[in-house]
Amino acid sequence: MVAKRHSNSVLSAVAALITLGSLVGCAGAAAPSDLPAGDYPDLTLAESKSPAQLLRNTAVTRIPADTVLNVGTEIDGSIACLGEEQDPKGYIRQWVSSVDVNLRLPEAPNTKAIVDGVLATFTDEGWMSQQIAGSSEDSHADLLTNGTLAAAGVSAARVRIEAVIANDGASSFIHIEALGPCVVTDGAESSEVITLGTL
């Protein structure tokens, strides 16, 4: 029960940080004249990194420990939010934190049910869930959103969760990917973006 309360407080802190950024707006330095139009939170890419990592780690802890074989390598970096045509200099970026959680061999048939249980812990706290395309043609993933999705930018915390089962049905893993909000940077070639790393 203590762990559940701690997990809830982590999610509350993540949502509060992103919401605070959204409310502040672009109050910092003057934006470049060729910045794509949009409503972006007043957070740096570095400031959005830790909340995304916390969100990923929180989702991992919601997978029942007795079903987990091991947790794979954590992958972190930023990606462009917009296409090159809309944002040629890559000003708008978001932080992505992901990991694969390998399940014990007997759990392969239960993988989807395990994911559904993780999703329920989020939706019970007010997160919105929708199915999206998965990593293969015949699969799907679930996207959890806590925040607002705007037409020209994202000021939301999002988690993508996908159950991946081997073709022979013998092994499986759960892919978890937390995405920070789209924020304004100095561009894809800026020192901040390069130092923090890209995907």
N, C-alpha and C positions, 0 to 999 in steps of 0.2 A: 504493500500500500504506500509506503514511503517513496519507493521508486516511482510509482505512478504520479504522485504529487510533484516530485522533482521533474519528471518528464513534462508534465503540464506547465510548470513554471518556465522551463526552457523554451517551449513553444510560445508561451505568452511573451517572453522577452524578445524572441525573434520577431514576432508579429508587431510588438510595440516599437522596436527599432526601425522596422521598415515603414510603419505607419507614421512615426515621427518624421522620418525623412520625407515622406509624401506630403505631410502637412507644411513642412518648412518651405518646400519649393526651391527654385534656383536662386538662393540668396547670396551665393558666394561670388567668386570672380566673374567678370563679364564673360558670357558665352561667346564662342567664335561665331562669326557671321554666317558660316556655312553649316551650322549645327542643324540637323534634321529637327523639324517641328515635333513637339511632343511634351507630355507632362511627366517629367522624370524626377524621382526623389533626390533630395539634396544629400546624397551619400557618395563617398568616393568608392572606387572599385575595391580598395583595400578594406574599407569599412563594411562592405557587403560580403566579404569573404567569410569571416568567422560565423555570422548567422547562418549562412548556407551550410557550412561544415557542421554546425550544431544541429541543424535540421536533419541532415543526412544521418548523423550519429544517433539522433533520437529515434528516427525511423528504424534503424538497425536494432536498437534495444527493444523494440516492440515485436520483434520476431521471437517466438518462444525459444529460450536458450536450449531446451532439450531437443530441438529439431535441427540445430545448427552444427554443421561439420567444422567449418572454419569461415573466417571473413577474409576476403581477398584484399588486394592492394587498393588503397584509397587513391582516387584520381581527382586532381584539382586543376582548374585553370579557367580562363575567361574565354568567351566566344562573342562574336558579333551578334547583336540583336536584330540588325537590319541588313538587307542585301547591299551589295556593292553599289548598285544603281541609286539606292536611297541614301546611303551613307558611305561614300567612296573613301573617306579618311578613317572610317571605323571609330567614330567618336562614341557611339552608343554600344556598351558591352554589358554582359552579365556574368556573374561567377557561377560555375558549375562544379558541384562536388558529388562524386559518384563512387559506388563500391558494389561488388558482387558478393552476396552471402551464399555460400555453398551449403546445401542441406544434406543431412544424413541420407544415405541411400534408401532406407525404407520409407522416407518421407516423400519421395518423388510423386506418388499418386496424390498426395495431399497438398502439393505446392500451391495450387490455386486457392484452396481453402485457407491456407496459412496467410496468403496475401490478402484475402478478403478480411481476415481477422485484423491484420495490421491497418487496412483501410478503415475499418469500423472504428478503431481507436481515434482516428483523425476526424471522421465525419461526426462522431459523437461530440467532438469539441467545436463543431461549427464549420469545419473545412468542407469545401465543395468537391465532389468527385465526378470525373467524367472519363469515359473510355476513349482512348486515342490509338492510333496505329502503333503496332509493336515493332520489334526488330526484324520480324520476318512477315511474309505475306499473310500467313494464316494465324497470326498472333495479334494480341492487343496488349496495351499497357493502360494503367490508370493514372490520371493526372489529378493531383490534389491541389487546390488553390485556396489561399487565405489572403485576401486583398482584393484589389480591383484590377481588371484587365481593361486597358484603354486602347483605343484604335491605333494610336501612334506611340505606344510605349507601354511597358508593364511595370506597375508598382505593386507587385504581389510576391509573396513567398509561394513557391510551388515545389511539389515533390512528385516525381514520376516513378512509379513502381511497376515492375514487370516480372511475371513468373516465366522462367525459361526452362523447358523440359527437354532433355536429350531425345533424339529421334527414336531411340530404343526404349524410352520411358524409364530407364534405370537410374538416371541421375538428374539433378535439377539444381538451379540456383535462383535467387531473387536479385534482380538488378534494381538498385535504389539510386536515384539521381535527384539531388536538391538543386534548385535554381534560384539564385538571388534575383533581385529586381534589375531591370535595365537602368544603368546609370551613365552619366556623362563622364567621359575620360578626355585626355588630351590627344587621343587617336591611337590607332593600332600600333604605331611605331613609337609611341611615347615611352619614356623610361619606366613609368609605373606599370604599364601593361606588360612590357618585356620582362621586368624584374619579377612580377608576380607569376608570370607564366600564362601560356595560352594553350588551348586544345585544338 
